[in-house]
Amino acid sequence: MFRLWGKIWKDNRMLQDTVVCDDSDDTRTHKIFHGLEEICYQMDLGNPIWLDATVRDFKKHDKARFYQDNFIEHIEFDYLEIQVIEED
C-alpha cells in the first residue's frame, strides 16, 4: 500500500487535507505523480510544477511543498504540502 498525504496551509494552519492510496504495481515515481494529480483534483487545484528545489526536498525528506511559484494560476493559500506516509 502506498499512501500520499496532501495538505493545504495558510498562516500556519492546515485548511484542508486528504490521503490518497495506491495499490497498483506502478513505479514509486508514477505513484507519486498520480497521487499528486488525485490530491489536486480532490482539492480543485491545478497541477503544480516540480521545480528543482521541490525535487531535492522530496528526495531528502519524502515531503514537498508547492508554493505560488509552482502554480500557474493564483492560489489563495500559502502552500500545498505532500508527504509519503506509507510505502510497500
C-alpha positions in Angstrom: 0.0 0.0 0.0 1.3 3.4 -1.0 -0.3 6.4 0.8 0.3 10.1 0.0 -1.0 12.9 2.3 -1.8 16.3 0.8 -2.3 19.4 3.0 -3.2 23.0 2.2 -1.6 25.5 4.6 -2.3 29.2 5.2 -1.0 31.3 8.1 0.5 28.2 9.8 -2.9 26.5 9.9 -4.0 23.4 7.9 -7.1 24.4 6.0 -7.7 21.1 4.1 -6.1 17.6 3.9 -6.7 14.4 2.1 -5.0 11.0 1.8 -4.6 9.1 -1.5 -4.0 5.4 -1.5 -2.4 3.4 -4.5 -2.2 -0.4 -4.6 -1.1 -0.6 -8.2 2.2 -2.1 -9.4 3.4 1.2 -10.9 6.8 2.6 -10.0 7.2 4.8 -7.0 7.6 7.9 -9.2 4.3 7.1 -11.1 2.5 6.6 -7.8 3.7 10.0 -6.5 2.7 11.8 -9.8 -0.7 10.0 -9.9 -1.2 10.7 -6.1 -0.4 14.4 -6.6 -2.9 14.6 -9.5 -5.6 13.0 -7.4 -4.9 15.3 -4.5 -5.1 18.3 -6.8 -8.3 17.0 -8.3 -10.0 16.5 -4.9 -8.9 19.9 -3.7 -9.9 21.6 -7.0 -6.4 22.8 -7.8 -4.3 23.0 -11.0 -1.3 20.6 -11.0 1.8 22.3 -9.7 5.1 22.3 -11.5 8.1 20.4 -10.0 10.9 22.9 -9.6 14.5 21.6 -8.9 14.3 22.7 -5.3 11.0 20.9 -4.9 12.5 17.7 -6.3 15.6 18.0 -4.0 13.4 18.4 -0.9 11.2 15.5 -1.8 14.2 13.2 -2.4 15.6 14.2 1.1 12.5 14.1 3.2 9.7 12.3 1.3 7.9 15.6 1.7 7.5 18.6 -0.7 5.9 22.0 -0.5 4.4 23.7 -3.6 4.3 27.5 -3.3 2.9 30.1 -5.6 6.0 29.8 -7.8 4.9 26.1 -8.5 1.4 27.0 -9.7 0.4 28.8 -13.0 -2.8 30.2 -11.5 -3.0 32.3 -8.3 -3.5 30.3 -5.1 -5.4 31.5 -2.1 -3.2 29.7 0.4 0.5 29.7 1.4 1.5 26.3 0.1 0.4 22.7 -0.7 2.4 20.1 1.1 2.6 16.4 0.1 4.1 13.7 2.2 4.6 9.9 1.7 3.1 8.3 4.8 3.2 4.6 3.9 5.1 2.6 1.3 5.1 -1.1 0.4 
